[in-house]
Amino acid sequence: MATNLPITNSEDSAAGTKLFFNNYGQETLEFNANDVNSTVSFFKKKGFEDDAALVVATVLLKQAKLDGTPIYSILDSLEQFDGLGLSQVVGEVLNNNRTPTSTLGFRTTNVVVNQSRNISP
């Protein structure tokens, strides 16, 4: 069963074997240390916590490697976003790399600027 939760340390003696066969036949992805450090520090600079920056950096590095795109071009395009805009873009990227059983999103409220009411004195 696919899950988005991290692998927990258990006392299962077959954990290493399961991990090996779950990834059997898949090519391992290796990243340049400078790319990893740059990507993590980019998200830390934008206000992400350490763990969040590492997870987002990992997803972006993996997708950039699979697409054959340099990570620095992606970071340059993300530089234009700040705050909520960056969070929405990161949410979309994470949703595209998750199992379809759950998604990340934002709650928005409908704000009516000019609303008139009939109020009797």
TITI-761127 format. One line per field, with one value per residue (C-alpha): residue number from 1; x, y, z; chain. Coordinates in steps of 0.5 Angstrom, whole numbers, always signed. Example, Ala and Ser with C-alpha at 12.3 -4.5 7.8 and 13.67 -1.06 7.14 Angstrom:
// TITI-761127
pos <- c(1_2)
xx <- c(+25_+27)
yy <- c(-9_-2)
zz <- c(+16_+14)
unit <- c(A_A)
***
This chain:
// TITI-761127
pos <- c(1_2_3_4_5_6_7_8_9_10_11_12_13_14_15_16_17_18_19_20_21_22_23_24_25_26_27_28_29_30_31_32_33_34_35_36_37_38_39_40_41_42_43_44_45_46_47_48_49_50_51_52_53_54_55_56_57_58_59_60_61_62_63_64_65_66_67_68_69_70_71_72_73_74_75_76_77_78_79_80_81_82_83_84_85_86_87_88_89_90_91_92_93_94_95_96_97_98_99_100_101_102_103_104_105_106_107_108_109_110_111_112_113_114_115_116_117_118_119_120_121)
xx <- c(+0_+3_+3_+6_+9_+16_+19_+19_+25_+22_+24_+23_+28_+26_+26_+32_+30_+23_+27_+31_+26_+21_+26_+29_+29_+29_+35_+38_+38_+44_+45_+51_+52_+52_+46_+43_+46_+44_+36_+35_+38_+34_+28_+31_+32_+25_+22_+21_+23_+29_+25_+20_+26_+29_+23_+21_+29_+29_+22_+25_+32_+28_+24_+29_+34_+28_+26_+34_+33_+38_+36_+39_+34_+28_+30_+31_+24_+22_+25_+20_+15_+14_+10_+3_+5_+11_+7_+2_+7_+11_+4_+2_+9_+8_+1_+4_+9_+4_+0_-7_-11_-9_-8_-5_-9_-11_-17_-20_-26_-30_-29_-35_-32_-38_-44_-50_-56_-63_-62_-68_-67)
yy <- c(+0_+7_+12_+19_+18_+17_+10_+9_+5_-1_-8_-11_-16_-16_-8_-8_-13_-10_-3_-7_-10_-4_-1_-6_-5_+3_+7_+11_+18_+22_+29_+34_+36_+43_+43_+40_+45_+51_+48_+47_+54_+57_+55_+57_+64_+64_+62_+55_+51_+46_+39_+43_+46_+39_+35_+41_+41_+33_+33_+39_+36_+29_+32_+36_+30_+26_+32_+33_+41_+44_+46_+53_+55_+52_+56_+62_+62_+61_+67_+71_+68_+71_+68_+65_+65_+61_+56_+55_+53_+49_+46_+44_+41_+37_+35_+32_+28_+25_+19_+21_+19_+26_+33_+39_+46_+53_+55_+61_+65_+69_+77_+81_+88_+92_+89_+93_+90_+93_+95_+98_+103)
zz <- c(+0_-2_+3_+4_+11_+12_+14_+21_+25_+27_+30_+24_+22_+14_+14_+10_+5_+4_+2_-3_-6_-6_-10_-14_-22_-21_-22_-16_-16_-14_-13_-13_-6_-8_-12_-5_-1_-6_-6_+1_+3_-2_+1_+8_+6_+3_+11_+10_+16_+16_+15_+10_+6_+6_+3_-2_-4_-5_-9_-14_-15_-16_-21_-25_-25_-29_-33_-35_-33_-29_-22_-22_-28_-23_-17_-22_-24_-17_-15_-17_-12_-5_+1_-1_-8_-7_-2_-7_-13_-8_-6_-13_-14_-8_-10_-17_-13_-8_-8_-11_-4_-1_-3_+0_-1_+2_+5_+2_+4_-1_+0_-2_-2_-3_+0_+2_+7_+8_+16_+19_+24)
unit <- c(A_A_A_A_A_A_A_A_A_A_A_A_A_A_A_A_A_A_A_A_A_A_A_A_A_A_A_A_A_A_A_A_A_A_A_A_A_A_A_A_A_A_A_A_A_A_A_A_A_A_A_A_A_A_A_A_A_A_A_A_A_A_A_A_A_A_A_A_A_A_A_A_A_A_A_A_A_A_A_A_A_A_A_A_A_A_A_A_A_A_A_A_A_A_A_A_A_A_A_A_A_A_A_A_A_A_A_A_A_A_A_A_A_A_A_A_A_A_A_A_A)
***
